Amino acid sequence: MYQESILSSKYQVVIPGKIRAMLNLRSGDRVRYHLENNKIVIEKAETIDDLRREISSYLNPDVKPIKNVKEYYTQAKLEEAK
């Protein structure tokens, strides 16, 4: 798919709506640029939340994340002492 936009005097471009929709881009999202065969490639940059979702899909859903490490170890030591 080819779409066009105009480079502004401040060197800004608007990403066409169809492209934004295909990449699921929202206002405030970060994008990454690189050159490939003398062409500019724009892709959605992964956020830490994207990575968390991806990693969590591999984890056991019954395992709860540790939110407070100090509290976790204190509780573990108390249970170990029993």
VEXGURO-778568 format. One line per field, with one value per residue: x, y, z of N, C-alpha, C in turn; residue in one letter; residue number from 1. Coordinates in Angstrom, 1 decimal. Layout:
n_px <- (X; ...)
n_py <- (Y; ...)
n_pz <- (Z; ...)
ca_px <- (X; ...)
ca_py <- (Y; ...)
ca_pz <- (Z; ...)
c_px <- (X; ...)
c_py <- (Y; ...)
c_pz <- (Z; ...)
resn <- (a; ...)
resi <- (NUM; ...)
//
This chain:
n_px <- (0.8; 0.6; 0.9; 0.7; 2.2; 2.8; 5.9; 6.5; 7.4; 8.8; 9.9; 8.2; 5.8; 2.6; 1.3; -0.5; -4.0; -4.9; -2.5; -1.8; -3.9; -3.4; -1.0; -1.8; -1.5; -1.5; -2.1; 0.8; 2.2; 5.3; 7.5; 9.7; 12.4; 14.2; 16.6; 16.2; 17.4; 17.6; 15.2; 12.9; 11.8; 9.2; 8.2; 6.1; 7.3; 8.2; 6.7; 7.3; 5.1; 4.0; 6.0; 5.7; 3.1; 3.6; 5.6; 4.1; 2.3; 3.7; 3.9; 2.9; -0.5; -1.4; 0.6; 1.4; 2.5; 5.4; 5.1; 6.1; 9.2; 10.7; 8.8; 7.8; 10.1; 10.4; 7.9; 8.4; 10.6; 9.4; 7.5; 9.2; 10.5; 8.5)
n_py <- (-1.2; 2.2; 5.4; 9.0; 11.9; 15.3; 17.0; 19.2; 22.7; 22.5; 20.1; 18.0; 15.3; 14.0; 11.0; 8.9; 8.2; 5.5; 4.0; 4.6; 3.2; 0.6; 0.1; 0.4; 2.9; 5.5; 8.8; 10.2; 7.8; 6.1; 6.1; 4.3; 4.8; 3.7; 3.2; 1.4; -0.1; 2.5; 3.6; 5.1; 3.5; 3.2; 2.2; 1.0; 1.7; -0.5; -0.5; -0.7; -1.8; -3.2; -5.1; -6.4; -7.5; -9.3; -11.0; -12.0; -13.7; -16.0; -16.9; -18.7; -18.5; -18.7; -17.9; -15.3; -11.9; -10.5; -7.7; -6.2; -6.6; -6.7; -7.1; -9.6; -11.3; -11.0; -12.2; -14.8; -15.7; -15.7; -17.8; -19.9; -20.2; -21.4)
n_pz <- (0.0; -0.8; 0.4; 0.6; 2.0; 3.0; 3.5; 6.0; 6.6; 9.0; 8.8; 9.4; 9.2; 8.5; 9.4; 7.3; 7.8; 7.2; 7.4; 10.0; 11.3; 10.5; 11.9; 14.4; 15.7; 18.1; 19.3; 20.8; 20.8; 20.3; 17.6; 15.4; 13.2; 10.3; 7.8; 4.7; 2.0; 0.7; 1.5; 3.8; 6.6; 8.8; 12.0; 14.6; 17.8; 20.4; 23.6; 27.2; 28.3; 26.1; 25.9; 28.4; 28.1; 26.0; 27.2; 29.4; 28.2; 28.0; 30.5; 33.5; 34.3; 36.9; 38.6; 40.6; 40.2; 41.8; 43.7; 45.8; 46.7; 49.1; 51.0; 50.1; 50.5; 53.3; 54.1; 53.1; 54.6; 57.1; 56.8; 56.2; 58.6; 60.1)
ca_px <- (0.0; 1.3; 0.2; 1.6; 2.0; 3.7; 6.9; 6.2; 8.6; 9.5; 10.3; 7.2; 4.9; 1.4; 1.2; -1.9; -4.9; -4.9; -1.2; -1.9; -4.8; -2.7; 0.0; -2.5; -0.8; -2.3; -1.4; 1.7; 3.0; 6.6; 7.8; 11.1; 12.8; 15.4; 16.7; 16.3; 17.5; 17.4; 13.9; 12.6; 10.9; 8.7; 7.5; 5.7; 8.3; 7.6; 6.8; 7.5; 3.8; 4.0; 6.9; 5.1; 2.0; 4.2; 6.2; 3.1; 1.6; 4.4; 3.9; 1.8; -1.5; -1.6; 1.7; 1.2; 3.8; 5.9; 4.9; 7.0; 10.2; 11.1; 7.6; 7.8; 11.2; 10.0; 6.9; 9.0; 11.4; 8.4; 6.9; 10.3; 10.7; 7.5)
ca_py <- (0.0; 3.4; 6.6; 10.1; 13.1; 16.4; 17.4; 20.6; 23.5; 22.1; 18.7; 17.1; 14.6; 13.3; 9.6; 8.8; 7.4; 4.0; 3.5; 4.6; 2.2; -0.7; 0.0; 0.7; 4.1; 6.5; 10.1; 10.0; 6.6; 6.4; 5.4; 4.1; 5.0; 3.2; 3.2; 0.1; 0.1; 3.9; 4.0; 5.2; 2.6; 3.7; 1.2; 1.4; 1.3; -1.3; 0.1; -1.6; -2.5; -4.2; -6.3; -7.1; -8.3; -10.4; -12.0; -12.6; -14.7; -17.3; -17.3; -19.5; -17.5; -18.9; -17.3; -13.8; -11.1; -9.9; -6.3; -5.6; -7.6; -6.7; -7.8; -11.0; -12.0; -11.1; -13.3; -16.1; -16.0; -16.1; -19.1; -20.8; -20.4; -22.3)
ca_pz <- (0.0; -0.9; 0.8; 0.6; 2.9; 2.6; 4.5; 6.4; 6.8; 10.2; 8.5; 10.0; 8.3; 9.1; 9.0; 6.8; 8.7; 6.9; 7.9; 11.5; 11.7; 10.3; 12.9; 15.7; 16.3; 18.8; 19.7; 21.9; 20.6; 19.8; 16.3; 15.1; 11.8; 9.9; 6.3; 4.1; 0.5; 0.4; 1.8; 5.2; 7.2; 10.1; 12.7; 16.0; 18.8; 21.5; 24.9; 28.2; 28.4; 25.0; 26.2; 29.5; 27.5; 25.2; 28.1; 30.2; 27.5; 28.2; 32.0; 34.1; 34.8; 38.3; 39.3; 40.8; 40.1; 43.1; 43.7; 46.8; 46.9; 50.5; 51.7; 49.7; 51.2; 54.7; 54.3; 52.8; 55.8; 58.2; 56.4; 56.3; 60.1; 60.7)
c_px <- (0.9; 0.4; 1.2; 1.2; 3.0; 4.6; 6.7; 7.5; 9.4; 9.9; 9.4; 6.3; 3.7; 1.4; -0.3; -2.7; -4.9; -3.6; -1.3; -2.8; -4.1; -1.7; -0.5; -1.8; -1.8; -1.4; -0.5; 2.5; 4.3; 6.8; 9.3; 11.3; 14.1; 15.4; 16.9; 16.3; 17.1; 16.0; 13.8; 11.6; 10.5; 7.9; 7.2; 6.8; 7.6; 7.8; 7.1; 6.2; 3.6; 4.8; 6.3; 4.0; 2.6; 4.8; 5.2; 2.4; 2.4; 4.4; 2.7; 0.8; -1.7; -0.5; 1.4; 2.5; 4.1; 5.9; 5.9; 8.0; 10.6; 10.0; 7.6; 8.9; 10.9; 9.0; 7.5; 9.8; 10.5; 7.9; 8.0; 10.6; 9.7; 7.8)
c_py <- (1.2; 4.6; 7.8; 11.1; 14.1; 16.7; 18.8; 21.4; 23.2; 20.6; 17.7; 16.5; 14.1; 11.9; 9.4; 7.9; 5.9; 3.3; 3.5; 3.5; 0.8; -1.0; 0.2; 1.8; 5.0; 7.7; 9.8; 8.7; 7.0; 5.5; 5.3; 4.2; 4.2; 3.2; 1.7; 0.2; 1.5; 4.3; 4.2; 4.3; 3.1; 2.5; 1.6; 0.9; 0.6; -0.5; -1.0; -2.4; -3.5; -5.4; -7.1; -8.0; -9.5; -11.5; -12.7; -13.7; -16.1; -17.8; -18.0; -18.5; -17.6; -18.3; -15.8; -13.1; -10.6; -8.4; -5.6; -6.7; -7.8; -7.5; -9.3; -11.8; -12.1; -12.2; -14.7; -16.6; -16.4; -17.5; -20.2; -21.1; -21.3; -23.7)
c_pz <- (0.0; -0.5; 0.8; 1.6; 2.5; 3.8; 4.8; 6.5; 8.0; 10.1; 9.2; 9.0; 9.1; 8.5; 8.6; 7.7; 8.5; 7.5; 9.5; 12.0; 11.6; 11.4; 14.3; 16.4; 16.9; 19.1; 20.9; 21.8; 20.1; 18.5; 16.1; 13.6; 11.5; 8.3; 5.8; 2.6; 0.1; 0.6; 3.3; 5.6; 8.6; 10.7; 14.1; 16.9; 19.9; 22.8; 25.9; 28.4; 27.3; 25.4; 27.4; 29.0; 26.8; 26.2; 28.9; 29.5; 27.6; 29.6; 32.4; 34.7; 36.3; 39.2; 39.4; 40.8; 41.5; 42.9; 44.6; 47.2; 48.4; 51.3; 51.4; 50.4; 52.7; 55.0; 54.1; 54.0; 57.0; 58.0; 56.5; 57.7; 60.7; 60.7)
resn <- (m; y; q; e; s; i; l; s; s; k; y; q; v; v; i; p; g; k; i; r; a; m; l; n; l; r; s; g; d; r; v; r; y; h; l; e; n; n; k; i; v; i; e; k; a; e; t; i; d; d; l; r; r; e; i; s; s; y; l; n; p; d; v; k; p; i; k; n; v; k; e; y; y; t; q; a; k; l; e; e; a; k)
resi <- (1; 2; 3; 4; 5; 6; 7; 8; 9; 10; 11; 12; 13; 14; 15; 16; 17; 18; 19; 20; 21; 22; 23; 24; 25; 26; 27; 28; 29; 30; 31; 32; 33; 34; 35; 36; 37; 38; 39; 40; 41; 42; 43; 44; 45; 46; 47; 48; 49; 50; 51; 52; 53; 54; 55; 56; 57; 58; 59; 60; 61; 62; 63; 64; 65; 66; 67; 68; 69; 70; 71; 72; 73; 74; 75; 76; 77; 78; 79; 80; 81; 82)
//
